[in-house]
């Protein structure tokens, strides 16, 4: 799956002190062609050239690193749970050989991949930092160099022991991040959790009290299930709209191929006052399908039953996603459904914080 390319910065440095950079594709590695932006190869040498534009002091402070590039680059809009599984497997195989990892990824589903990785890499004892860019590496005014620089710096910080995203000067928890802007360089946000770190001048400041590192105990306890079990549409995402009808909801949930669903409700967890909607949900839950709910609002949490319009959701078997992002809630459903767990265990684990996602 991967083809190794070694950076000259790694010469004569013990591998255990190096960072492994995994290049999967994305805008960052594209070049302008006559027909528009297109994937381009030789990323390792291009990355070296870009980092050479840093000041002498900044270059001297860079960690040593190696780069591997996927032979088939991934358009992140086409990423699937199998993409998350492949990356987790690649990290697992190389875990003890490197002190940290940087994953270069397209921005469209970068936060989904970060969340998917976090659940597989439970108990992670070193940094895994995802980044990318809104503009290609060689484009005028590109954000690529700054993002690569910061990702490398944070990936070299042993106090960071979780999956994080570095983008536009901010270090964000992978399971707390959303892409909230389609064009701005500051494309990502963490609406319900503070920054794990940030760039301040030439310093890359990590806030350990906000990280998982202080909570980790013992060796990593990775869970690497077969995500082929959830790669064919077995989990659906349903966002309420005014006028949604029970037959529409049932068209999704009554399909025997569906194993779980993420419902995005209004406000603090409301849905229309229509008993037939609750009946559809209760029937699906009674069939053993894993159903969870979050708010359509980016900030704040849901409280099932706080309003009359949401009364009955808990009785129908709907699990509260509290203030989780859609990415964190959906990928958690996928991770749990990919494992041979009883429904009770799946439900309990969904309600339990695993990697700081809630």
N, C-alpha and C positions, 0 to 999 in steps of 0.2 A: 504493500500500500504506500510506503514512504520511500523516498530516495534521499540518502544522506548527502549533505554538502557541509563542509566544515569551514568555519570562519577562521581567518588568520588570528583573530583576537584570542583564540583558544590555544595557540601553540604553547607548549611547555607548561601548561597549567593542569594540575591533576583534575581528572574528569569530575570527581566529586565536588569540586569547587566551581564548576561551570553551570551556566544556565542552558537549558535546551529550548530552542525556539522551534516551534512547529508551525510551518506555514501551510495553511489550508486553502488560501485563495482570498477573494474579496477585492474591493475597489483599490485597496492599498497597492496591490501588485499589478494593476492594469496600466496599459499605455493607450494613448489616443491613436486610433486608426481612422482610415477614411470613413468607415461605417460607424464610428463611435468607439467607446471604450471597450477594450478586449483584453482577456487575460494574457499575461506575458511571463516568461520564465526567468531563470537566473536570478531568483530573488535574493539569495544569500549575498552575492557580490554587489547587487544594487543596495541592499541594506547596509553593507559595509561602507559603500560610497556615501550614502546619506549620513551615517553616523560620523564620518570623517569631517562633516561640515560643522560639528560641534566645536566649542572652544577647547583648547588644550586641557584645561582643568576638567571639563566635563568628560572628555575622552578618557582621561586618566582615571576617572572615577567609575567608568563603565565596568561591569563584571565581564569576565570572559564568557563566551557563549559559543554554541554550535547551532547550526540550522539544519533541519530536515524539511524537505518540501514534499507534499503529497504529489505523486506522479499524475493523478487526476485531480485537478483543482476543483474545489466545491464552490458553486454559486450559493451563497448562504440562503437565498430565497428557496432553494431546492433542498436544503438540509432536512434530515429526518431524524427520528430517534436512533437510527443506525449510525448516523454521523456522531451523535453523542457517545454511543457505545464504542465506536472506533477510536475516538480520542481518549476515552477513559482507558481502553485497553493499551494504547500506545504509551500513556503515562505510567500505567501499572507496570508494564514490562521494563520501563527505564527508571523507575522511581528511585532506586538506591544509587543510580549512577550520576544523578544530577542534584544540585542543591535547590533548584527551582525551575519552573517552566513558564514560557510565554507562548500563548497560542494566538496566532494571527488569523483573523476570521472576518468575513464580511459582516457589515453592520446590521443587515436586515434581521437576522435571527441570532445575533451574537449573544443577546441576553437569554435566549432560550437555551443555547448550547451551554452557557455558563451555569444555568440552573440545573440542566440535565447532568452536567459533570459533577456538580456539588453533591447530589444525592448518591452518585456512584462512588465518589471518593470520600466516604465518611471517615472521620478521624484523620484527615490529611495533616501531615506534620511538616509541610513545606509549602512555599507559595506556588499557586497556579494563577497566572494573570492573563486574561484575554484582552486583546486590543485589536484595532483596525484603524481605518481612517475614512473620512468623508470624501477626500480627494486623493488621487493617485500619488504615489511616492515622489514622482518627478514633476508633478504639476505645480505651477506658480501658486504660492500661498498655501501649499498643502499642510495639513495637520499631521501627516504621517510621521515625520521625524520626531516631533514632540511626543506623540503617542508611543512610538517605539522606545524612545529614551526613557520615559517614565515607567513603561511596563518593565523594561530591563532592570531599572533601579529598584522597583518594588519586588520584583522576582528574586532579587539578591538579598532581601531582608528576611532573615530566618524567623523573625517574630511573627510574620504573616503566615498563617497556617490554615488557609482556606482558598476557595476559588473566588477570585475577584476580577473586576473589570477596571482597567485604567483607560480613561478617555478624557481629553480636554482638561488635563490638570487635576482630575479627581479619581480617587480610588474608591470603588463602589463594591459592596457585597454582591456576588453573582446572583444570589437568590432574592435580592431586593431591588434589582435594576430593571428598568424598562427603557426602550427607545422611544423618546417622546417628541422628537423632531426629525423630519425627513430630510432636511437640508442643512441646518445649522451645524457648525463644528462641535458645539456642545450638545450632542445628540442624545445623550443618556442622562437619566436621573434616577435617584433613589427616593421615591416619594414618602416612604414611611420608615426610613432608617437613616441615621446620620452617615456621613462619609467615613470610610475606614482610614483614609489618608488623603493628602493633597500635596500638590507642588506649591511651595512657598519660595519664590525667587529661584535659586539654584538648588534648594533643598527639597527632598522628597520625604515628607513627614508622615509617619504612621502613628495612628492612635490605638495603642494596644488594648485599652479598656473597652473598645468597641468591637474588637476582633474575637474570633473563635479560639485563638491560640491559648488564651488563659484558661479555657474550659476543656481543652483536649486532655485526655488521659490515656496512657498506654500507646500501643502500636496502632497504626491505621487499621481500620476494619472495613475495607472497601467492600461494596456490594456491586458485583458486575453481572447482573442477570442478562438473559437473552432478550434484547429489545425487539427481536423479530415478532415477539408476541404482541407488541403494541405499535407496530409499524404500518398497519394496513387500515387505519381509520377506526381502530377499536375504541378510541376515546374521542368524544365530540365536545365542541365548545359552542355553547348556546348563549347568545346575548339577547336579553329581552328587548322587545320593541312594543310601542303602543299598538294594541290590537292583536297581539299574539294569541293564537287559539290552541286549544288542547290537541286538535288533530295534527297541528304543525309540530308541537312538542312530541307527540306520540310517533310521528313519522321518523324522528331520530331515535327515540329511546326504545321503541318497540322492536327495532331491528335486532335480530339475534346476534349479529356480529358485534354490537356495541357492548363494551364491558364497563364503561364509565363515562361520566360527563362532568364538565365544568360549566356551571350556570353563572351568568353574570347578571345580578339583580340590580334593581334601582336602589339608590341611597344606602340606607343602613341594612338593607336586606328585604326589600319589598317586591311583591309581584301582584298582578291584577287579582281582584276579588272574584275569582272564578273557581269554584270547587272542582271543576273538571280538570283544571291544571294540576291541582294538588293530587288528584286521583291518578293522573298519568305518572307523576313523580313517585307516588307511593307504590304503584304497581311495579315500576322499574326497579326501585330500591328493594322491594320484596322479592324480585327475581334474582337478587344478588349483585346488582350493578352498583358500582361505587360512584355516588353522586355528591358533589361538593359545590359550594356557592361562595362567590366573592361579590364585591360591589363593582358596578361600572365606574364609580368614582376612583380616580387615581390615588387620592389621599383619603385617609380614614379607614375605618373598619366596618364590617357588617356585624349586626347584633340580631340574630334570628329571633323573631317574636317581639322585638322592641316596639314595633308598630303593629296594629291590627292587620295591615296589608301583608305582613310577613308571618302572621300567626299560622301555625300548622306545618311549617317547613321542617322543623325538627322532628315532629311526629311522623312526617312522611319519609324520614330517613336521610334528610339532607345534612351534610356535614358543613360546619362553618369554616370558611377559609380565613376568618379574621381579616387582617390587613395584607394578605398575601397578594403579590402581583399575579397577573394571569399566567406569566411564564412559570413562576414558581409553583403555582397550584396545578397547572396542567402537567408539568414535567414530574411533579410528585405523584400524581395519579398514575402516570405512565410507569414510573419506577416501582410503585407498589404493585401494580397489576402485572408487571413482568415477573414477579416473584411468586413462588408457590406458597402463598400465605392464605390463611382463612379470611373470610370476609370480616370477621370481628377484629383480627389482627391488622388488616388493611385499614379499617376504620380508625382503630386506636392509633396507629402510626401516622395516619394523616393528621390527626388532631395533636400529635406530639411534635414539638420543634426538633428537627433532626440536624439542621445545619444553619440555624439562625434565620430560617425563612419566615417565621411567624413569632 
